[in-house]
Amino acid sequence: MKTTKTLFILGIILCLLIPFTTIAQWSQNTIQHDGIQRQYWIYVSPNYDANTPASLIVTLHGMGDDATNFRGINFNDVADTANVIILVPDALVDDLTGMTAWNSSAGVDLIGVSYYPNSNINDVDFINTIVNETIANYSIEATKTYVCGFSMGGFMTQKLALEANSPFAAFASVAGTFGSGLTISNPGRTIPIAHFHGTEDGTVGYDNNMFGSNVQDLVDFWVDNNNCDATPIHTFLPDNYQDGFTVEHFLYDNGDNNTVVELFKVNNAGHIWLHEGVHDISYTGEIWNFFNRHTHQNLSIDEEKKYDFTIYPNPTSGVVTIKSDYAHTQKISIKDLNGKEVYNGDMNGITQIDVSALTVGLYFVEIGNTVQKIVVQ
């Protein structure tokens, strides 16, 4: 009798588990990067349709955290309704601190001694690599690729925006600004930026950030870079929850190329990620709303334009054929997502190029003033 009851209970549990396992779309991936085994999670919604290219959001966890835990900011809920694929990579453990850390250029300078965690790790290239791999394996709209992060992940987000922004349309940082070790002062383009920060953040101070720039200095940099209005539109978000916080929104509008800078100043909030249904603001929801308003203008291509050349097969893993309608010899260039040229030459009529040695990912073929996308598998 006891055995029958036990089997009955196990049967109920199994019935509960099987649908959950079937629905769950998180998967963990491992790659070799610079001779090191790296891991990241990817979320692909059950509603994903390869015929409708999806947006892509990279989310970066804080110091001492990991991707498994950071999945809890619930961007997968956004993905289920908004046609988005989510990437959550893992940072490596830093030898000195014993905690996971991005090479974000956020560090300290104490008594003349500077220390920047994992400064020998090329996390910029690692993130670009997994973005390229995802673009090669899924149908991704290249003009709708974004990055956000919390704490050290926020510092890493700002580093990408400043140093390696080519693949991404917009950036959002939470409780992480410019790291004190950053040296590049010209991002090379206008970039939509959103920043979220609690005024009582005891880890990354709002006005006394020991790891990098203060919040207003960060905002002022991007406002100047984007040539936005110097005076923001200032509003308060509704104070719907008794959470002890109030949220001020500063919108710096009318930047070049329709770019904006947005600051969400959360009065009395500490070093936390704020959630829907608990706080007056959902960081996840607001970040998605911000991303969803912006596309990468530098990569945008007029779909109604009659192209002056054709590419086939596309995607490809070997030799690609490019047929040009130009009546005279033209220069042909192929560039990766970072704008690095991986091929250049002359063509007139039909040209075949072996791209099998290229890393999988999205590339841009330029002939004259015309650009087309090509995916290398």
C-alpha positions, -999 to 999 in steps of 0.1 A, spaced: 0 0 0 28 23 9 46 15 -24 14 23 -44 10 56 -26 47 65 -32 44 57 -69 12 78 -71 30 108 -56 60 103 -78 37 101 -108 21 135 -99 56 151 -95 67 137 -128 36 151 -145 44 185 -130 80 184 -141 76 172 -176 56 202 -189 81 226 -172 111 209 -188 94 210 -222 85 247 -219 119 259 -205 140 274 -232 171 283 -213 202 265 -225 238 267 -214 266 269 -240 304 265 -237 330 279 -260 368 281 -261 379 317 -261 416 327 -260 423 292 -248 399 295 -219 366 277 -215 338 303 -213 301 298 -206 269 317 -213 232 311 -212 208 318 -240 170 321 -239 150 314 -270 113 319 -266 89 291 -276 74 318 -299 106 323 -318 101 321 -356 131 322 -379 111 339 -405 108 369 -383 142 382 -372 145 387 -334 161 414 -314 191 404 -292 199 416 -257 231 408 -239 228 411 -201 259 413 -179 259 403 -142 277 421 -114 310 412 -96 307 380 -76 275 370 -93 269 345 -122 248 341 -152 226 315 -136 215 339 -109 213 369 -132 187 352 -153 164 362 -125 160 397 -138 134 381 -160 143 393 -195 130 359 -206 94 373 -199 101 401 -223 114 375 -248 82 355 -247 61 384 -259 85 407 -278 105 385 -302 138 388 -283 167 364 -277 186 368 -245 223 362 -238 236 360 -203 274 353 -203 295 343 -172 325 364 -162 356 346 -151 369 344 -115 395 370 -107 426 355 -91 431 382 -64 395 387 -52 383 352 -58 351 366 -73 337 367 -108 346 400 -125 345 415 -160 375 433 -174 354 465 -172 382 490 -164 365 496 -130 391 495 -103 407 512 -73 438 532 -67 449 530 -31 481 545 -18 494 547 -54 486 511 -62 460 505 -89 441 472 -93 416 463 -121 401 428 -118 408 404 -147 426 431 -167 443 404 -188 410 390 -200 396 401 -233 359 402 -223 351 427 -251 360 401 -277 343 373 -258 310 392 -258 313 400 -295 321 364 -302 290 350 -285 270 377 -303 284 366 -336 277 330 -328 241 337 -319 236 357 -351 250 328 -371 227 303 -354 195 323 -352 176 348 -372 187 381 -357 179 416 -368 213 432 -368 200 467 -362 183 456 -329 212 443 -308 216 457 -273 236 455 -241 227 461 -204 243 453 -171 242 457 -134 271 470 -111 303 457 -127 281 445 -156 270 482 -158 307 493 -159 313 466 -187 282 479 -206 297 515 -205 331 502 -216 315 485 -246 296 517 -254 328 537 -253 353 513 -269 335 486 -289 300 499 -298 298 490 -334 275 459 -332 250 475 -308 221 499 -312 218 511 -276 231 506 -241 216 506 -206 236 505 -174 224 500 -138 246 510 -109 277 510 -131 294 540 -148 327 546 -166 355 526 -149 384 547 -136 408 528 -160 390 538 -192 412 559 -215 392 562 -248 372 595 -249 357 593 -283 332 565 -290 331 575 -327 293 577 -331 262 589 -314 247 563 -291 214 561 -272 222 556 -235 200 549 -205 213 549 -169 196 537 -137 211 545 -102 200 547 -66 210 577 -47 219 556 -16 240 531 -34 267 522 -9 287 501 -33 289 523 -64 282 557 -51 259 581 -70 281 611 -62 311 594 -46 320 565 -69 354 551 -59 356 528 -89 350 553 -117 329 584 -127 300 598 -108 265 596 -123 262 631 -135 296 631 -151 286 599 -171 254 616 -182 271 648 -192 296 629 -213 269 612 -233 248 643 -236 278 662 -251 288 632 -273 252 630 -288 248 667 -289 215 664 -270 197 693 -253 217 704 -223 185 710 -202 166 677 -197 128 671 -195 123 663 -158 94 642 -146 85 620 -116 73 584 -121 41 575 -103 47 566 -67 25 535 -67 43 513 -41 53 519 -5 89 509 -12 105 540 3 117 551 -32 107 578 -56 119 579 -92 130 609 -112 133 607 -149 156 630 -169 153 630 -207 180 647 -227 164 648 -261 171 660 -297 206 645 -301 222 640 -335 207 610 -354 177 612 -330 197 599 -301 188 605 -265 202 601 -230 179 590 -202 187 590 -165 165 573 -139 174 586 -105 159 565 -78 159 584 -45 168 564 -14 175 532 -34 206 512 -28 227 487 -48 197 466 -61 178 457 -92 142 470 -89 113 447 -101 78 450 -114 50 446 -89 73 455 -60 88 489 -68 77 520 -86 99 511 -116 108 478 -133 144 481 -145 138 452 -169 107 467 -183 121 502 -187 153 489 -203 133 470 -228 110 500 -235 142 521 -241 158 495 -264 126 490 -283 126 526 -294 161 525 -309 177 508 -339 213 509 -350 212 537 -377 247 530 -389 237 494 -399 202 503 -411 196 494 -448 166 507 -468 148 475 -476 130 491 -505 163 502 -522 172 483 -553 206 468 -546 233 471 -572 247 436 -564 235 403 -553 251 377 -529 246 339 -529 244 316 -512 236 336 -480 241 323 -453 273 305 -464 301 285 -450 324 284 -480 326 303 -513 302 332 -518 294 345 -552 288 383 -556 273 395 -588 275 433 -595 254 454 -618 281 481 -619 293 488 -654 329 494 -643 354 480 -618 345 487 -581 362 482 -548 347 455 -527 351 454 -489 339 430 -463 337 441 -426 328 425 -394 305 438 -367 333 459 -352 340 476 -385 372 457 -390 379 450 -427 384 412 -433 385 414 -471 391 440 -498 396 437 -536 384 447 -570 354 434 -588 336 438 -621 307 415 -629 309 383 -609 334 376 -581 338 345 -559 353 349 -524 362 320 -500 349 331 -466 354 297 -449 383 310 -428 361 338 -412 346 334 -378 309 326 -378 288 357 -376 273 387 -394 294 407 -419 288 436 -442 297 436 -479 303 471 -493 305 480 -530 304 516 -539 278 532 -516 258 500 -512 259 477 -483 244 442 -478 245 418 -450 260 383 -452 260 355 -426 290 332 -423 280 299 -407 
